[in-house]
Amino acid sequence: MNTVEVSTDVRVPPAEAYAFLADFPGYANYSAYLQSVHQRGDGGPGTTYELTFAWWKLAHTITSRVTDTDPPNRIAWEVVGSLNAHGRWEVEETPEGSRVSLVVTYDAGSARGVLNLPPLVSLDWVVERVVDLVVEEGERVVERVVADLEGERRSVDLAVETR
């Protein structure tokens, strides 16, 4: 399993950061690769989201399900189906506001048989490129979330960890 964690500080209280993150359908506005989000449920545990991603010559729809919430601290989710991935948003109080982290854990090999790859394209080639895209996308989403939460763009210090 691989894990990517992207964290930054925002100048709003945890409850405000959490409420913003709980509006999951809005994420399509932040992502270069997330084309659409369709929600079924109220956003709490059991809510499902159909997420359509597109990159290069690939497009795929996955379903994720909220597995747990702990307002204003955590929103946990998992991917439903054969793709093995789960993650969470974490919000911690800081003296200046909140620390927001996006943590995603995934098994790249679980994509075998899920993606319809073009002829002569190996899954290993796609995985090598997608890992970099996951980190880049995490950074982009967090930067855009901070700008919307605080009401203006600013230089954001992101801590990115992969393991």
N, C-alpha and C positions, 0 to 999 in steps of 0.2 A: 504494500500500500504506500502511496505517495501522499504527502500533505503539503499544502501551500497555506501560509498564514500571512495576511496583510493587515497591518494595524496602523492607526494614526490617532492623533488627538483632535477633538472638535470642541469648539467653545460654546457648547449648549449642555444643559443638564441631561442626565441619563434618560429620564422619561421622555424628553423631546426627541433624543436620538433614537430611542427604541420605537416610538410611534412612527417615525419616518421610515425606519427599516422594516417595520411590519407591513408597510404598503408595498408588498412584493410585486404586483403588476406594474408598478412604476419603474422597476429595474430595467425594463426594455429601453427606457429613455437614456440609460447610462452606458449600455453595453454596445460594443461594435458588432458583436456576434449573436446577441440574443434578439431575434426578430419579433417574437410575440410571446405574450403570457396570457393564459386563460385560467382564471381562478374558479374553483368549486369549493365553497365553504366560507367561513367568516374570518379566516386568517389564523385561527387557533389550531390546536392539535387535531389532526385528521384532515385538515384542509389540503386539497391537492391543487397543483399547478401544472398545466401542460406548457412546456417551454420549447420553443422552436429556435434552434441554433443554426447558423449557416456560416461556413468558412470554406474558402477555396472552392472546390467542386462538391463539397459535402453539405448536406442539410439533414438535420435529424431532430425529431421531436421526442423529448423525454418527459416523464411525469415525476414530479417530486411531491413529497408529502411532509407536512409539518409534523414532527414527532413529539415536540415538547416546546413549551414556552415558559419563561420565568420573567415576566415583566418587572422592571425594565432592564433585566440583565442578559437574557439569552433567548434566541430563537433557533431551535435545532430542526434539521430536515434530513431526509434521505431520498435517494432516487429509487423509484419503484420500477421493478423489471430486472433485466439481466445486467444492466450497467451497475457496477458496484461503486457507489459514491455516496457520501454523506457530508454534512457540514453544519456550521452554525455561525450566527452573528453573536458576538459577545459585546456587552457594553459595561464598562467599569467607570465609576466616578473618579475624577481627578480634581485637584485644586482649581484647575482652569475650566472644568466642564466634564468631558467624558473621553475615554479611550475606547474606540470602536475597532473591533477586529473581525475579519472574515476568515474563517478557517474551513478549508475544503480538503477532505481525504478521499482518495480515489484509487482504484485498481485499474491501471491503464490496460492491462491484459483482458479485462472483462468486456472491452469494446469489440473483441473478436466476435464475429457473427452478428453484431448489432448494427455495424455500419456497412453500407453497400459501397465498397471502394471501387474506383475506376480500375480497369484492367492494368496490370503491371505496377500497381501502387501497393506497397506493403504496409501492414498495420504498424510495423516498427518505424517506418519513415514518418507516418502520420503522427505517431505518439511522440517522437522526438520534437516535432514542430508544435504539437498541441501543448506540451509541457511549458514551453516558453510563452505560448499564447495565454495559458491559464494564469501565469504570473503577471503578464502584461495586462490582461483583462482585469485581474484583481486590483492592480494599481489604478487603472483607469476608473473603475467603478467607485473605489474609495475616494479618489480625488473629486469626482463629480458629486458624490454624496456630501462631502464636506462643503463644497461650494453651495449646494442647495440648502443644507442645514444652517449655514452661517449667513447666507444671503449675499455672499460675494466670493469671487475667486481669490485664492491666496496660495502662496507656495506652501505645499503640504509635505511634511516629513513622513515618509512611509517606511515602516519596518517590514521587510519582506523576508520570510524564512521558508525554505523548502527543505523537506526531509523525506 
